[in-house]
Amino acid sequence: LHTVGAYTHRVLAPWPPTMYFDEVTFDAAGTPQMSPALLALGGLAIATMTFALVRAWQRSRTAFWLLVVGIGSLAPVLNLFESVMKASVQDRFLYAPLLFGVAGLAKLFRARLQPLARRPRLVLAAAGVGFAVIGLIELRTLDYRSDDAFWRAELAHHPDDPRAFMMLGQNAASRGELHEAFDNFRRANDNQ
């Protein structure tokens, strides 16, 4: 639920582009402490997906299979089964599976959408919103232009993230910048 909620949150609100937004933390006994808001959002998303799948099965097998492909392509990154994929729910490339989901929903609600499609201004406005969203998603590429840029952006939003300091330290060490590496490793240790 937590991972589905985090993915849903990142789809609805892709900024700030942080890697560990509302991550799972552990208390002194080692029990996971998860965000109640993300758990609720994940539950709502799963309930909505289940409703859409049932409705699609009843009305349109094409819509059903498009939704299944969209959900199925998210399975590795939503921790539904073990994979070796090194991605998080915040990775901008995870928006691609939404294409199948949107296509499935459009097919499912085709009768309701057709009258709207006959209004040129509405179609133009929807296309403009779509292109703006695509532009914002592609703009996030700047957040990933280098490992250092990504981890510095993470620190801008979570200044005490020890993983960010650790990764910056490893990157500096690989470049031979040992003083910077040591400083980042020390800061990672201080923030654990």
N, C-alpha and C positions, 0 to 999 in steps of 0.2 A: 504494500500500500504506500509506504513511504517513497519508494523510488518512482512509482506511477504518479504520485502527487508531485514530486519534484520535477518530473518530465512535463506534466501538465502545467505546472507553474512556469517553467521556462518557455513553453510554447506561448502561453498567454502574456507573459511579462519577461521578454528576453534580456532586459537590462536590469541591473548591471551584469556584465558578462563574467561572473565568478564561477570558479570550478567547484567550490565546496559550500555552496549556498545552502543553509539549513541542513547541514550534514548530520549524520547520526553521531552522537557523542556517547561516552560511557561514564557511568558513575564509578565511585571507588570500588564497588563490588563487581564491576565489569558488566553491569546490566545496560543494554542499549537505551539511550534516552532519545526518543524520536520526536520530531516536531508535530504536535497535535494538529496544527493547521495543514501540514502536508499529508498527514494520515487521513484527515477528513477530505481533503481535495482528491487524494488517491481513491478513497472509497466512492466519492461522487463520480469520478472519472470511470471507474470500473462499472458502477451501476449504469451510467449513461451508455457505455460501450455495450453492456449486456442488453439493455433495452433496444439499442439500435440494431444489434445482431438479431434479436428475436423478431423485431419488426421487419427487418430486411428479409429474413427467412420466410416470413409470411407473405411478403409483397413482391420481392424481386430477388431471385437467386443471384443475378449479376451484382446487385448492390451488396448482397451478403458476402459473396466471394471477394469483392473489392475491399470490404471492411476486414475480412479475415486476413487478406494479404497485408494490409496496412498494419494490423495488430501483430500479425506473425513476424513482420520484418522488424518490429520493435522488441521482440522477445529477448534477444541477446543482451540488449542494453538496459532492459528493465529488470534484469536479474531473475527472469522467469526460469532460466536454466543456465547451467554453468557454461561459460564460453571463455575464450582467451582474448576476446576483444577488449582493447584498452581504451574505453570511452566512458564518458560520464553523461548523465542526463543533460548536461549543459552544452554538450558538443553541438555546434551549429549544424553539422551535417545530419543530425537526427530529424531535421525538418522534412527530409525527403519522404519518409514513410507516410507523412500526412497527406501527400498527394493521393494515395490510394484511399485513405479515409474520406477525404473531401469528395473524391469522385464517387465513392460508394454512397455518401450522404446525398450528393446531388442526384444520383440515380434513384435513391429511395424517395426523395421528396420532389421528384421531377414534375409531377402534376402541380404542385404548389409554386414551383419556381418558374414554370413556363409563362404565366401571365406577367411576372416581373421581368422576364427576359424580353418582352415585347416593348418595354419602355427604354428607349435609347439612352436617356440621361442616367437612368439607374444603372444600366449596363456599363456606361462610361465611368460612372462614379465607382462602381464595384471594381472595374479594371484598374482605375487609379489607385484605390486602396490596396489592391493586390500587388501592383507594381511598387508601391511605397513599402509594403511589408517585405517584399523580395529585396528591395534596396537596403532596408535596415538589416536584414539578415546578412546580406553580402558585405555590408559595412563592418559587421563583426569580424570579417576576415582580418582587419587591422589588429584585432586583439590577439591573433594567432600568428602574426608575422614572424615571430621568433619565440623560442622558449623563454628568454629573459623578458621580453615584452609581455608575454602572457602572465608570468609569475609576478612581475611588477604591477600589472593591472590587478591581480588577485590581492596583492598587499595594499593597494589603494583602497580596496573595499573591506579587507580583513587584515589590518596591520599587524596582527599577532599570529598569523597562520604559520606554524612551524614548518609545514610541508613546503610552503613557498620559499622560505629561507633555505631549507635543505636543498631544494632544486636549484635555486640561484647559486648556492655554494658549490654544488656539483658542476654546474655549467662553468663557473669561474675557475674551478680547479682544472677542468678539462682544457681551458684556454691558457692555463699556466699562471693565472692571476691568484696566487696563493694567499695574499693578504686579504683580498676581497672574499675569497672562499672561506678562510678562517673566520672572518667577521660574520658571514652569513651562517656558518655552522654554529657559531657561538649564539647568535640570535635565535636560531632554531632550537637549540638546547635550552635557552632561557625561557622560551615560550611554550615548553611542553607541559 
